[in-house]
Amino acid sequence: MTKITMLAPFLESSPLTEFAQQEYSHLSDLTVVGTDSGLDVVTHYHHIEHNLGPVLDKAAEIEKRGDCDAMIIGCFGDPGLAAVRQVTSMPVLGTGETSFCVASMLGDKIGVIVPQKDLVYVTEKMIHTYQFTDRVVAVRSAEELVPETILSRPEESVAKMADTCLRVIHEDDADVVIFGCIGFSWMVNQTRERVVKEGLKTPTIEPGITAYHAAKMFVELGLNWDRRKFAVSF
């Protein structure tokens, strides 16, 4: 059986890591792990980048064990993606990069919804890096959907997410929408239902499950990166 690891850039004991472990517990070939050290509280992107050292340490540990076929960076911002590819020999997928690639096959105009306003800038930088600037028509924030609110899963979060999704579709003319946070995963189906009730069939992408299926495809097809790109040989 294929063995895939989702490496979250949070402490193993973090509520965010525990959330992902619970959310994807139905996937028997996926293991979600956090870091052994780092910040206890992660509410902003600079907190995530503070944990990049521990992320690399954990990735190297997993590589050394040799019991993993593919790895996923468990954060839409893909923190440390290129660096993790340098310290591993297996396929390593970013949830953000994978989501943009899949979205580009589903529509010409991509909309992205992130949890809070301070993530808009880093998402725009990521879009530029991945060369999707001419395809992304909007990066909107759901504003009050900060990590604590997402984890508590209130019904009003679904309503806010659905409203933001509809604005991206109607006002920004997006024909595919990316939910730019793994923390949105629990509300994806409910949001889709509300969009359908509006008479729309606009596809919406949840990054975690999308990257998981892409990782399985990479393993089954025997695909990996040319390691010359990362100046590291195995």
N, C-alpha and C positions, 0 to 999 in steps of 0.2 A: 504493500500500500504506500502511496505517495505520502511523504511527511513534510508538511509545510509549517514554518514558524513565522508568526507575526510578532515582530519586535517593537514593542511600544516604547517611546522615549520618556517613560515615566518609571518611577520606582515600582518594583514588583508589588509592594504593599499599597500603592496608590489606588484610590477609588476609581481613577480613570482606567487603570490596567484591569482592575477587577470587573469594571463595566464591560470592557471588551471581552474578557474571558467568559462572562455570562452571555453576552450577546451572540457570540459565535460558538457556544458550547455544543451546538447541534452538528457541527462539522467535525467528524471524528478524526480526520487527518490534519486538522489545524490545531496548533498549540500557540497560545498567546502568552508571551513572557514580557516582563518588565526588566528594568535595570537593577543592579545590586546596590547602586549608590546614586546620589543626585538630590535634587530639591524635593522636599516633601510636598510643597504646594506648587501646582502648575496651572496658572490661569492666563498667562500671556506667552507669546511666542518666544520672547527672550528667555523665559524660564525653560522652554523646551531646548533651545540651543545651549543653555547652560549644561544640559544633560548629555551633550554629544560625546564627551569623553566616555562616560559609562555606557553609552550605546555602542561605541566602537569596541569597548572591552567585552561586552556581552556578545556582540557579533563574532569577535575573534574566538571566544569560548565555544560558541555553537559550531563554528567552523572546525575547531580542533576536535570536538567530539565526533564529528563526521556522521551524525545521525539525522541530518536534515537535507531534504532535496531542493528546497527553495525557500527564500526568505522574503517577507513583506515588511516594509517600514510602516508601522501602525499609527500613522499620523498623516493627514492630508497634505501637510506642508512638506513632506518628504525630507525631514531633517536628517542630514548625514548620509543621504542616499549614495552619492558618488564615493564617499569615504568608505562606507560599508562594502561597496563593491570592490574596493581595493584590498580589503582584509579578508575577503571570502572568495571561494571558487565557484559557489553555486549561483544560480540566477537570483538576483535581488530586485524586487519590484517596489516602486513607490506607489502608494495608493493615489497620490495626486497625478503623477505622470500617466499612470495606467488609465485613470478616469478621463483625462483629456484625450488620450489616444482613442479610447472607445467612443467618447462623445463625438469625435470628429468623423466617425463612421456613421453616426446617427443623424447628424444635422450640420448645417453650414454655420449656424449662429448659436454659440454656446453661452449659456448663462450659468453663473456660479453663485451659490449662497453660502456664506460663511457665518459662524456663530456671532461674532462681535466685530465692531468697527475697526479695532486695531489689527485685525487679521486681513483687512482689505488690501493694505499696502504690500504685505509680504506675499499675498496671493497674486497680486499684479506682477510683482517681481518674478515669481515662479512662472507665470504665464509667459513672460518675456523670455526667460531662460529656456523654456521648452518650445519656444517659437510658435505659440498659438495666439499671438497678439491680434492677428487679422481674423481670427475665428471667434474670439470671445467678445460678446457685445455688452456684457455687464458682469460686475462683481458686486453683489449686494450683501449687506449684513442684515441678519435677522435681529440685530441689536441686543435685545435683552436675553438672548439665548446663550448666556455665558455657561462655562462648564458646570457650575453648581446647579443651574436651572435645568440643564440637559439631563443630569444624573437623577434629578428628582422626578422627571417625566410627567410634568403637569399637562393636563389636557389643553390648557391655553397655549402651550408651546406648539402643539399640532396646528391650532388655528393660526398662530402667527406664522408658522412655517408655510402653511398652505397659502396664506395671503401674500407672503413674499414671493413664493413660487409663481403665483398667478400674475403678480406685477412684473416679474422677469419675463414671463411669456407675453403678456399683453403690451406692456409699456416699452420693453426692450426688444421685443420681437424675437426672443430666443426660441429655437425649435428643438432644443435639448437642454436639460438643466442638470447640473452636477450639485449634489449636496456636499458642500465642501468641509465635511467633518465626519469622522467615524462616529462621533457622539450623536449624530442625527439618525443612525441606523434604525433605532427602535420606532421612529415615527415615519419612516419611508412609506410603508404600505398605507397608513392612514392618510398621509398627505396625497398619495397617488389617488386614493378614492375620492378625495375632495376635488382634485383636479378633473377627474373623469366626470364628476357630477356637474362640472361647468361645461361639459360637452367637448373636452379636450383630450387628445391622446398623446400629448407631448411626453417623450421618454424622460425619465428621471434616473440618475445614476447614483447609487450608494457606493462610495469608494472602497470600503472594506471587502464586501462580498465580490465586487468587480475584480479587485486585485487578487483575491483568492482564486477565482476561476481562471484568471489569466496565468497565475503561477502554476496551476495544474496543467494548463495547456503547454506552458514552456517545458515542464518536466516531461510530459507525454510525447512532445515533439522533439525532445533532445536539444532545445535551444538555449543558448547562453550568450553572454557578451564576449566579443573579441577582447581578450585581456590586454592586448597591446594598447587599447584605448586608455587603460588606467595605469600603464607603466608598471604593472605587477604581473609576475608569472607564477604559475602553480604547477 
